[in-house]
């Protein structure tokens, strides 16, 4: 009775972590429904809006916060399921299967964490997510169409949706856009880290008929 009273005194999160919540609830509700389905829905929402989020400092902070939240929750619920399986008093095969599922998910979790710590993999994954939510308008005249990486150099491809190259004063356009792009690349933590790795970042502009307008390439030397 005393042990039961002690368990009841703990808040629900503590009881869940200790394995004092029933295995079916821990596994199916907090593992499969929230940890599996809920996490996938959340990450899908992030991916579908990634290009807009990536262009905003607060948006990037949100993405990073969600990433670490998913990691923390995954580790928490795997431990919870393992603990609950150890205290399960029903048919032993269910507790055994639950622990097998924990082991398999832990291996997958560790593999994904290791891959995302690899700079090249993380960069390609970021580009994949960004392209998934493109094209998108970045202002009233400019649309970001595609992002790519070629020989370690990044390319941002834009379209000036309301302009033809013949109608533009290219000298004035370049005099305005070049300083802004270089300052943004050098002051944004993510792009500056790429420049410090020896990469270049090129911003390629085309008019509404896809004719070339301008190409601005930024290297680490532009940041000093």
N, C-alpha and C positions, 0 to 999 in steps of 0.2 A: 504493500500500500504506500509506503513512504517513497519508493522509487517512482510509482505512478504519479504521486503528488508532485515530485520534483520535476518530472517531465512536463506536467501541466503548467508549472510555473514558468518554464522557458517560453519565450515568444516563438511564433510559428517558424520564422526563418532559422532560428537556432535548432528547433526540433527537426526541421527539414534537413539541415546539414548533418545533424547527429544520426539521422536514419530513423527517427522516432515517428515519422509520418509513414503511413502504410505504403508498401511497395507498389501496388497498382496506381495509387495517386501520384507518388513520386515519379514513377517511370512514365506513365501515360499522359498525365496532365503536365507535369513540370519538365519532363524529358522530351517526350514526343511532340505534344501539342505546343507548348511554349518554346522549348529549346529547339525543336525541329521546325515545325510549321511556322511558328511566330518569327523565328530568326530569319527564315527564308523570305518571308513577306517583307520584313524590315530591310534586309539586304537588297531585295529586288527594288524596293522604293528608292533606296540610295543609288543603285545602279541607273535607274531610269532618269534620275535627276543629277547624275554625277557631274556632267559638264558645267551646269549652273553652279553647283556647290564648289567645284574645283576652282572656279574663277573668283571666289569670294573667300576672304580670310576666315570669316566666321563659319562659312560653309565647310571649309577644310577642317576646322576645329570640330564641327559636328560629325563629319565622317570619321575622324580619328577617335572621337569619343565613343561612337557607336561600335567601331572596331574593337576597342579595348573592353567595352561593356559586354560584347558577345564573347570575347575570350574569357572574361571573368565569370560570366554566367555559365558558360560551358564547363569550365573547371569545377565550379561550385556544384552544378547538378550531377556531374559524373561522380563526384565524391559522395553526394547525397544518395544516389541510386546504389552505389557500392555499399554504403553503410546500411541502407534500408534492406538490401538483399541479405545482409548478414543477420538481420534481426527478423527476417520473414519466417513465420511459423506454419505456412501452408505447404503445398507440395514442393519438394526440394528442387524439382527441375526448373520451376519458374525463377527461383533465386539464382540458380546456376546460369540460366539463359540471360538473366538481367546482367550478371557479372561479365559474361562473355560479350554482351553488347557494350558494356562499359569499356572493356579492354580494346575492342575493335574501334570504338569511337575515339578512345584516347590515342591510339596509334594514328588514326586519320587526322586528329586534331594536332598532334605533334608534327606530323609530316607537313600539314598546311602551314603551321607556324614557322617551320624551318624554311619552307619555300618562300614565304612572304618576307623573310629576313634577308633573302638573296636580292641584291639591288637590281640585277637585270630582270629577274622574274617579277619583282614588284613593279618595276617601270612598265614592262609589257602588260601586266595586269591592269595598271592604271590607264594605259592607253586603250586597252580593250573596253574598259568600263566607260571611258569618256566617249569613244566612238559609238557605243551602244545608245547613248543619249543625244547623239548629233544627227542632223544639223540643228543648230540653235542660234537665235539672234543674240548678239552681244550688245548691240545698240540699234538705233533706228535704221542704220544704213549697212550694217556689217553682220554677216552670218558666218559662224564658224562651222565648216563643213566636215573636216576630217583632220585627225592627228595621226602622224606616222613617225616611225623611227627607221633611219637608213644609215648603216655604217656608224652607229652610235650617235648620230645627229638627229635631233627632233625637228619635225616640220609641222607647223600649224597652218592649215589651208583655209583662207577666208574668201568670201565673195562679197563685193560691194553691190548689194541688191538693187540699188536705185541709180547706179551710175554706169556710163560707158567710158572706156579709157580716153576716147576722143574728147570727152567733155571735161576731163580733169586737168588741172594744172599740176603735172607730176612733180615738178620741182618743189612747189609749195606743199603738196601732199607728203612728200618724203621728209621735208624739213619739219613738219609737224609730227608725223607718225614715228620717225626713227628715235628721237629722244625719249618719247613716251614708252616705246617698246623696250628700249635698253634699260631705262630706269626701272620699269616694272619687273623685267627679268632679273635684274641685279638686286632688287629689294625684296622679292618674294623668296621665301626660304626654300621652297621646293625646287624652283627653277635655278636658283643660285647654286644649290648643291649639285645639280646636273652640270652646270658650267664649271664648277670646281673639279669635277671628275674628268675634265678635258673635252666635254661634249660642246657642241654648238646648238643653238636654237634658232631656227629660221621661221619667219612669219611671211607667208606667201599670199599676196592679194591678187584676185582676179575681178574683172568687172562682171556685170550681169549676163554678159554673153560668153563668159569664161575666157576672155582675152587677158593676158598678163598685164598687171598694173605695176606691182612693186614686189620686191623681196628684200626683207631686212634680216640680216644674220647677226646674232649676238654671241660673243665669246667672253670668256672670263676677263680678257684684257679690257673690255668695255666697262667693266665694273670699277676701274681704278682711274 
